[in-house]
Amino acid sequence: CRTARGGLDDLRQFNRPAVLQMRDPKGQGQGQGQGQSSIYFATLTGLDAQSATFAIGAQDTTVALGALAAQWSGHYTLLWRTLPGAPTSVLPGERGPAVQWLSRQLAQVQDRALEADPVFDDAMAGHLRQFQLAQGLVPDGALGPQTLARLSSVADKTAPKLLHERGGK
């Protein structure tokens, strides 16, 4: 999971379900005094240009983005899974399983050939910066938590998505 504060563009880029922290401005929550807003959480499962879809119990509920804006605090917890074998960090000059994993994932998402004996050198850092830039991240060439989450999101074809391709579900 990744907990952060941001906007819908962040969620669209990650393209994974998220739990949003919401406000009920009417103060309908338990233990709230009159006039105070209560906090609740909702699972965002779909998003398009005009609406957001939430899983509430066994039902899906779709609301206009304007209604979402009135209640969403901007806080979210992104639901994603790290791909098997994912490293927590990779250092310049490093070789081994962590670098092989990173090289394999970058080659897959960038549709290029896999290197035989990869090393985290300037060329691989350049590939990582290209990926970061294409994903709207700061292109620093470092495998930090945000880059790892985005790389896992893009490479994991079996995970649920917020945005559905045309003709798909």
C-alpha positions in Angstrom: 0.0 0.0 0.0 1.0 3.6 -0.5 -0.6 6.3 1.6 -0.4 9.8 0.2 -2.3 13.0 -0.5 -2.9 14.0 -4.1 -5.5 14.3 -6.8 -7.3 12.3 -9.4 -4.3 12.6 -11.8 -2.2 10.7 -9.3 -4.8 7.9 -9.1 -5.1 7.8 -12.8 -1.4 7.4 -13.3 -1.2 4.6 -10.8 -4.3 3.0 -12.3 -5.0 0.8 -9.3 -7.9 0.7 -6.8 -7.5 3.0 -3.7 -9.2 3.6 -0.4 -10.1 7.3 -0.2 -10.6 9.3 3.0 -13.9 11.0 2.7 -15.8 13.7 4.7 -19.5 13.7 5.3 -20.2 17.5 5.6 -23.6 16.9 7.1 -22.1 15.4 10.2 -24.0 12.1 9.8 -21.2 10.0 11.3 -21.3 8.3 14.7 -20.1 10.3 17.6 -20.1 13.6 15.8 -21.5 16.8 17.2 -23.9 18.9 15.1 -22.2 20.8 12.4 -19.0 18.7 12.5 -18.0 16.6 9.5 -17.3 12.9 10.0 -14.6 10.9 8.3 -15.3 7.7 6.4 -13.5 5.6 3.9 -14.6 4.4 0.5 -12.9 2.0 -2.0 -12.4 3.6 -5.4 -12.7 0.8 -8.1 -13.3 2.8 -11.3 -12.6 6.2 -12.7 -13.4 8.0 -16.0 -13.6 11.6 -17.2 -17.0 12.3 -15.5 -17.5 9.8 -12.7 -15.9 7.6 -10.0 -17.1 4.1 -9.0 -16.9 2.9 -5.4 -17.4 -0.6 -4.0 -19.7 -0.3 -1.0 -20.5 -3.6 0.5 -21.6 -5.9 -2.3 -22.7 -3.0 -4.5 -21.0 -0.6 -6.9 -22.0 3.0 -6.7 -21.1 5.6 -9.3 -20.9 9.3 -8.5 -20.1 12.4 -10.5 -16.7 13.9 -10.0 -18.3 17.0 -8.6 -19.8 15.0 -5.8 -16.5 13.3 -5.2 -14.8 16.7 -5.0 -17.2 17.9 -2.3 -16.3 14.9 0.0 -12.8 13.7 -0.8 -10.1 15.0 1.4 -7.3 14.2 -1.1 -5.9 11.5 1.2 -5.7 8.0 -0.3 -4.2 4.6 0.3 -3.2 3.0 -3.0 -3.8 -0.7 -3.3 -1.0 -2.4 -5.2 1.2 -5.4 -4.9 4.9 -5.6 -5.4 5.9 -8.0 -8.1 7.7 -11.1 -6.9 11.4 -10.6 -6.5 11.2 -6.8 -6.4 14.1 -5.1 -4.7 13.8 -2.4 -2.1 16.8 -0.5 -3.6 19.5 -0.7 -6.3 22.8 1.1 -6.0 25.0 2.4 -8.7 27.5 -0.2 -10.0 25.5 -3.0 -8.4 24.9 -6.4 -10.1 22.9 -9.4 -9.1 19.2 -10.4 -8.6 18.0 -6.9 -7.8 19.5 -5.4 -10.9 18.3 -8.4 -13.0 14.8 -7.8 -11.7 14.9 -4.1 -12.6 16.5 -4.7 -16.0 13.8 -7.3 -16.8 10.9 -5.0 -15.8 12.2 -2.0 -17.6 12.9 -4.1 -20.8 9.3 -5.4 -20.6 7.6 -2.1 -20.2 9.9 -0.3 -22.7 9.6 -3.2 -25.2 13.4 -3.7 -25.7 15.8 -6.6 -25.5 16.9 -7.9 -22.1 20.6 -7.5 -21.2 22.6 -10.7 -20.5 24.5 -9.5 -17.5 23.0 -6.2 -16.4 24.7 -3.7 -14.1 23.1 -0.6 -12.7 25.2 1.8 -14.7 24.5 5.1 -16.4 22.7 3.4 -19.3 20.3 1.5 -17.0 19.8 4.7 -14.9 18.9 6.4 -18.2 16.3 3.7 -19.0 14.9 4.2 -15.5 14.7 8.0 -16.0 12.9 7.5 -19.3 10.4 5.3 -17.5 10.0 7.8 -14.7 9.5 10.7 -17.1 6.9 8.7 -19.1 5.0 8.0 -15.9 4.9 11.6 -14.7 7.5 10.9 -11.9 10.6 13.0 -11.1 13.2 11.5 -13.5 16.0 11.0 -10.9 17.2 7.6 -12.0 16.7 6.1 -8.5 14.5 3.1 -7.6 12.5 4.7 -4.8 9.1 3.7 -3.4 7.0 5.7 -5.9 9.0 4.4 -8.9 8.8 0.8 -7.6 5.0 1.2 -7.1 4.5 2.6 -10.6 6.8 0.0 -12.2 4.9 -2.8 -10.4 1.6 -1.2 -11.5 2.6 -1.0 -15.2 4.2 -4.4 -15.3 1.5 -6.4 -13.4 -1.0 -7.2 -16.1 -3.2 -9.3 -13.8 -3.9 -6.7 -11.1 -7.2 -4.8 -11.0 -7.2 -1.4 -12.7 -9.2 1.8 -12.2 -9.2 2.9 -15.8 -10.6 0.3 -18.3 -9.5 0.1 -21.9 -12.1 0.7 -24.5 -14.1 -2.4 -25.2 -12.8 -4.0 -22.0 -14.3 -4.3 -18.5 
